Amino acid sequence: LSLALERTLPLATLDRRLAAAARAEGVEILGPLVNG
């Protein structure tokens, strides 16, 4: 998450908690958790 924020990159993850944290920070999510 830190690297995605620092470099303004999307985050690919299967971790629901990480995806939720990324969304809260405004980071684009890639993968099956795109819609929540």
mmCIF file of the N, C-alpha and C atoms, coordinates in Angstrom:
data_MODEL
# 
_entry.id   MODEL 
# 
loop_
_atom_site.group_PDB 
_atom_site.id 
_atom_site.type_symbol 
_atom_site.label_atom_id 
_atom_site.label_alt_id 
_atom_site.label_comp_id 
_atom_site.label_asym_id 
_atom_site.label_entity_id 
_atom_site.label_seq_id 
_atom_site.pdbx_PDB_ins_code 
_atom_site.Cartn_x 
_atom_site.Cartn_y 
_atom_site.Cartn_z 
_atom_site.occupancy 
_atom_site.B_iso_or_equiv 
_atom_site.pdbx_formal_charge 
_atom_site.auth_seq_id 
_atom_site.auth_comp_id 
_atom_site.auth_asym_id 
_atom_site.auth_atom_id 
_atom_site.pdbx_PDB_model_num 
ATOM 1   N N  . LEU A 1 1  ? 0.838   -1.193  0.000  1.00 0.00 ? 1  LEU A N  1 
ATOM 2   C CA . LEU A 1 1  ? 0.000   0.000   0.000  1.00 0.00 ? 1  LEU A CA 1 
ATOM 3   C C  . LEU A 1 1  ? 0.875   1.246   0.000  1.00 0.00 ? 1  LEU A C  1 
ATOM 4   N N  . SER A 1 2  ? 1.914   1.216   0.783  1.00 0.00 ? 2  SER A N  1 
ATOM 5   C CA . SER A 1 2  ? 2.811   2.370   0.862  1.00 0.00 ? 2  SER A CA 1 
ATOM 6   C C  . SER A 1 2  ? 3.434   2.686   -0.500 1.00 0.00 ? 2  SER A C  1 
ATOM 7   N N  . LEU A 1 3  ? 3.873   1.662   -1.194 1.00 0.00 ? 3  LEU A N  1 
ATOM 8   C CA . LEU A 1 3  ? 4.498   1.860   -2.501 1.00 0.00 ? 3  LEU A CA 1 
ATOM 9   C C  . LEU A 1 3  ? 3.479   2.379   -3.522 1.00 0.00 ? 3  LEU A C  1 
ATOM 10  N N  . ALA A 1 4  ? 2.272   1.843   -3.481 1.00 0.00 ? 4  ALA A N  1 
ATOM 11  C CA . ALA A 1 4  ? 1.224   2.312   -4.392 1.00 0.00 ? 4  ALA A CA 1 
ATOM 12  C C  . ALA A 1 4  ? 0.916   3.787   -4.141 1.00 0.00 ? 4  ALA A C  1 
ATOM 13  N N  . LEU A 1 5  ? 0.865   4.166   -2.873 1.00 0.00 ? 5  LEU A N  1 
ATOM 14  C CA . LEU A 1 5  ? 0.624   5.575   -2.535 1.00 0.00 ? 5  LEU A CA 1 
ATOM 15  C C  . LEU A 1 5  ? 1.779   6.456   -2.992 1.00 0.00 ? 5  LEU A C  1 
ATOM 16  N N  . GLU A 1 6  ? 2.988   6.012   -2.710 1.00 0.00 ? 6  GLU A N  1 
ATOM 17  C CA . GLU A 1 6  ? 4.184   6.796   -3.031 1.00 0.00 ? 6  GLU A CA 1 
ATOM 18  C C  . GLU A 1 6  ? 4.342   7.013   -4.530 1.00 0.00 ? 6  GLU A C  1 
ATOM 19  N N  . ARG A 1 7  ? 4.060   5.969   -5.306 1.00 0.00 ? 7  ARG A N  1 
ATOM 20  C CA . ARG A 1 7  ? 4.282   6.035   -6.752 1.00 0.00 ? 7  ARG A CA 1 
ATOM 21  C C  . ARG A 1 7  ? 3.007   6.269   -7.556 1.00 0.00 ? 7  ARG A C  1 
ATOM 22  N N  . THR A 1 8  ? 1.907   6.491   -6.880 1.00 0.00 ? 8  THR A N  1 
ATOM 23  C CA . THR A 1 8  ? 0.608   6.716   -7.519 1.00 0.00 ? 8  THR A CA 1 
ATOM 24  C C  . THR A 1 8  ? 0.285   5.586   -8.495 1.00 0.00 ? 8  THR A C  1 
ATOM 25  N N  . LEU A 1 9  ? 0.362   4.353   -7.987 1.00 0.00 ? 9  LEU A N  1 
ATOM 26  C CA . LEU A 1 9  ? 0.086   3.159   -8.780 1.00 0.00 ? 9  LEU A CA 1 
ATOM 27  C C  . LEU A 1 9  ? -1.140  2.445   -8.237 1.00 0.00 ? 9  LEU A C  1 
ATOM 28  N N  . PRO A 1 10 ? -1.824  1.669   -9.083 1.00 0.00 ? 10 PRO A N  1 
ATOM 29  C CA . PRO A 1 10 ? -2.921  0.843   -8.577 1.00 0.00 ? 10 PRO A CA 1 
ATOM 30  C C  . PRO A 1 10 ? -2.358  -0.318  -7.757 1.00 0.00 ? 10 PRO A C  1 
ATOM 31  N N  . LEU A 1 11 ? -3.192  -0.898  -6.923 1.00 0.00 ? 11 LEU A N  1 
ATOM 32  C CA . LEU A 1 11 ? -2.783  -1.998  -6.059 1.00 0.00 ? 11 LEU A CA 1 
ATOM 33  C C  . LEU A 1 11 ? -3.536  -3.260  -6.454 1.00 0.00 ? 11 LEU A C  1 
ATOM 34  N N  . ALA A 1 12 ? -2.803  -4.329  -6.753 1.00 0.00 ? 12 ALA A N  1 
ATOM 35  C CA . ALA A 1 12 ? -3.407  -5.634  -7.037 1.00 0.00 ? 12 ALA A CA 1 
ATOM 36  C C  . ALA A 1 12 ? -3.318  -6.459  -5.763 1.00 0.00 ? 12 ALA A C  1 
ATOM 37  N N  . THR A 1 13 ? -4.467  -6.881  -5.249 1.00 0.00 ? 13 THR A N  1 
ATOM 38  C CA . THR A 1 13 ? -4.474  -7.650  -4.010 1.00 0.00 ? 13 THR A CA 1 
ATOM 39  C C  . THR A 1 13 ? -5.690  -8.558  -3.937 1.00 0.00 ? 13 THR A C  1 
ATOM 40  N N  . LEU A 1 14 ? -5.562  -9.622  -3.159 1.00 0.00 ? 14 LEU A N  1 
ATOM 41  C CA . LEU A 1 14 ? -6.681  -10.510 -2.852 1.00 0.00 ? 14 LEU A CA 1 
ATOM 42  C C  . LEU A 1 14 ? -7.077  -10.370 -1.388 1.00 0.00 ? 14 LEU A C  1 
ATOM 43  N N  . ASP A 1 15 ? -6.382  -9.494  -0.674 1.00 0.00 ? 15 ASP A N  1 
ATOM 44  C CA . ASP A 1 15 ? -6.612  -9.290  0.759  1.00 0.00 ? 15 ASP A CA 1 
ATOM 45  C C  . ASP A 1 15 ? -7.693  -8.227  0.962  1.00 0.00 ? 15 ASP A C  1 
ATOM 46  N N  . ARG A 1 16 ? -8.811  -8.619  1.549  1.00 0.00 ? 16 ARG A N  1 
ATOM 47  C CA . ARG A 1 16 ? -9.939  -7.691  1.718  1.00 0.00 ? 16 ARG A CA 1 
ATOM 48  C C  . ARG A 1 16 ? -9.590  -6.499  2.604  1.00 0.00 ? 16 ARG A C  1 
ATOM 49  N N  . ARG A 1 17 ? -8.849  -6.737  3.665  1.00 0.00 ? 17 ARG A N  1 
ATOM 50  C CA . ARG A 1 17 ? -8.481  -5.630  4.566  1.00 0.00 ? 17 ARG A CA 1 
ATOM 51  C C  . ARG A 1 17 ? -7.550  -4.643  3.872  1.00 0.00 ? 17 ARG A C  1 
ATOM 52  N N  . LEU A 1 18 ? -6.600  -5.168  3.114  1.00 0.00 ? 18 LEU A N  1 
ATOM 53  C CA . LEU A 1 18 ? -5.678  -4.301  2.382  1.00 0.00 ? 18 LEU A CA 1 
ATOM 54  C C  . LEU A 1 18 ? -6.436  -3.503  1.322  1.00 0.00 ? 18 LEU A C  1 
ATOM 55  N N  . ALA A 1 19 ? -7.358  -4.152  0.634  1.00 0.00 ? 19 ALA A N  1 
ATOM 56  C CA . ALA A 1 19 ? -8.157  -3.458  -0.379 1.00 0.00 ? 19 ALA A CA 1 
ATOM 57  C C  . ALA A 1 19 ? -8.989  -2.348  0.257  1.00 0.00 ? 19 ALA A C  1 
ATOM 58  N N  . ALA A 1 20 ? -9.563  -2.622  1.417  1.00 0.00 ? 20 ALA A N  1 
ATOM 59  C CA . ALA A 1 20 ? -10.363 -1.605  2.109  1.00 0.00 ? 20 ALA A CA 1 
ATOM 60  C C  . ALA A 1 20 ? -9.493  -0.424  2.528  1.00 0.00 ? 20 ALA A C  1 
ATOM 61  N N  . ALA A 1 21 ? -8.307  -0.707  3.024  1.00 0.00 ? 21 ALA A N  1 
ATOM 62  C CA . ALA A 1 21 ? -7.387  0.360   3.425  1.00 0.00 ? 21 ALA A CA 1 
ATOM 63  C C  . ALA A 1 21 ? -6.962  1.178   2.208  1.00 0.00 ? 21 ALA A C  1 
ATOM 64  N N  . ALA A 1 22 ? -6.702  0.500   1.107  1.00 0.00 ? 22 ALA A N  1 
ATOM 65  C CA . ALA A 1 22 ? -6.305  1.195   -0.117 1.00 0.00 ? 22 ALA A CA 1 
ATOM 66  C C  . ALA A 1 22 ? -7.427  2.105   -0.606 1.00 0.00 ? 22 ALA A C  1 
ATOM 67  N N  . ARG A 1 23 ? -8.655  1.592   -0.597 1.00 0.00 ? 23 ARG A N  1 
ATOM 68  C CA . ARG A 1 23 ? -9.798  2.412   -1.008 1.00 0.00 ? 23 ARG A CA 1 
ATOM 69  C C  . ARG A 1 23 ? -9.924  3.648   -0.133 1.00 0.00 ? 23 ARG A C  1 
ATOM 70  N N  . ALA A 1 24 ? -9.732  3.472   1.155  1.00 0.00 ? 24 ALA A N  1 
ATOM 71  C CA . ALA A 1 24 ? -9.834  4.595   2.095  1.00 0.00 ? 24 ALA A CA 1 
ATOM 72  C C  . ALA A 1 24 ? -8.792  5.668   1.796  1.00 0.00 ? 24 ALA A C  1 
ATOM 73  N N  . GLU A 1 25 ? -7.658  5.254   1.245  1.00 0.00 ? 25 GLU A N  1 
ATOM 74  C CA . GLU A 1 25 ? -6.589  6.195   0.900  1.00 0.00 ? 25 GLU A CA 1 
ATOM 75  C C  . GLU A 1 25 ? -6.703  6.706   -0.535 1.00 0.00 ? 25 GLU A C  1 
ATOM 76  N N  . GLY A 1 26 ? -7.701  6.214   -1.271 1.00 0.00 ? 26 GLY A N  1 
ATOM 77  C CA . GLY A 1 26 ? -7.898  6.672   -2.643 1.00 0.00 ? 26 GLY A CA 1 
ATOM 78  C C  . GLY A 1 26 ? -7.058  5.948   -3.674 1.00 0.00 ? 26 GLY A C  1 
ATOM 79  N N  . VAL A 1 27 ? -6.534  4.771   -3.322 1.00 0.00 ? 27 VAL A N  1 
ATOM 80  C CA . VAL A 1 27 ? -5.714  3.989   -4.251 1.00 0.00 ? 27 VAL A CA 1 
ATOM 81  C C  . VAL A 1 27 ? -6.627  3.095   -5.085 1.00 0.00 ? 27 VAL A C  1 
ATOM 82  N N  . GLU A 1 28 ? -6.389  3.043   -6.382 1.00 0.00 ? 28 GLU A N  1 
ATOM 83  C CA . GLU A 1 28 ? -7.154  2.178   -7.276 1.00 0.00 ? 28 GLU A CA 1 
ATOM 84  C C  . GLU A 1 28 ? -6.821  0.717   -6.983 1.00 0.00 ? 28 GLU A C  1 
ATOM 85  N N  . ILE A 1 29 ? -7.840  -0.145  -6.976 1.00 0.00 ? 29 ILE A N  1 
ATOM 86  C CA . ILE A 1 29 ? -7.667  -1.568  -6.711 1.00 0.00 ? 29 ILE A CA 1 
ATOM 87  C C  . ILE A 1 29 ? -7.808  -2.345  -8.016 1.00 0.00 ? 29 ILE A C  1 
ATOM 88  N N  . LEU A 1 30 ? -6.934  -3.333  -8.208 1.00 0.00 ? 30 LEU A N  1 
ATOM 89  C CA . LEU A 1 30 ? -7.018  -4.244  -9.348 1.00 0.00 ? 30 LEU A CA 1 
ATOM 90  C C  . LEU A 1 30 ? -7.297  -5.642  -8.823 1.00 0.00 ? 30 LEU A C  1 
ATOM 91  N N  . GLY A 1 31 ? -8.046  -6.423  -9.586 1.00 0.00 ? 31 GLY A N  1 
ATOM 92  C CA . GLY A 1 31 ? -8.325  -7.801  -9.189 1.00 0.00 ? 31 GLY A CA 1 
ATOM 93  C C  . GLY A 1 31 ? -9.782  -7.999  -8.836 1.00 0.00 ? 31 GLY A C  1 
ATOM 94  N N  . PRO A 1 32 ? -10.092 -9.172  -8.268 1.00 0.00 ? 32 PRO A N  1 
ATOM 95  C CA . PRO A 1 32 ? -11.490 -9.516  -7.991 1.00 0.00 ? 32 PRO A CA 1 
ATOM 96  C C  . PRO A 1 32 ? -12.154 -8.659  -6.914 1.00 0.00 ? 32 PRO A C  1 
ATOM 97  N N  . LEU A 1 33 ? -11.395 -7.907  -6.146 1.00 0.00 ? 33 LEU A N  1 
ATOM 98  C CA . LEU A 1 33 ? -11.973 -7.081  -5.083 1.00 0.00 ? 33 LEU A CA 1 
ATOM 99  C C  . LEU A 1 33 ? -12.240 -5.641  -5.524 1.00 0.00 ? 33 LEU A C  1 
ATOM 100 N N  . VAL A 1 34 ? -12.204 -5.401  -6.815 1.00 0.00 ? 34 VAL A N  1 
ATOM 101 C CA . VAL A 1 34 ? -12.401 -4.047  -7.348 1.00 0.00 ? 34 VAL A CA 1 
ATOM 102 C C  . VAL A 1 34 ? -13.694 -3.421  -6.835 1.00 0.00 ? 34 VAL A C  1 
ATOM 103 N N  . ASN A 1 35 ? -14.746 -4.198  -6.799 1.00 0.00 ? 35 ASN A N  1 
ATOM 104 C CA . ASN A 1 35 ? -16.058 -3.665  -6.399 1.00 0.00 ? 35 ASN A CA 1 
ATOM 105 C C  . ASN A 1 35 ? -16.387 -3.905  -4.940 1.00 0.00 ? 35 ASN A C  1 
ATOM 106 N N  . GLY A 1 36 ? -15.408 -4.249  -4.165 1.00 0.00 ? 36 GLY A N  1 
ATOM 107 C CA . GLY A 1 36 ? -15.669 -4.402  -2.743 1.00 0.00 ? 36 GLY A CA 1 
ATOM 108 C C  . GLY A 1 36 ? -15.531 -5.786  -2.299 1.00 0.00 ? 36 GLY A C  1 
# 
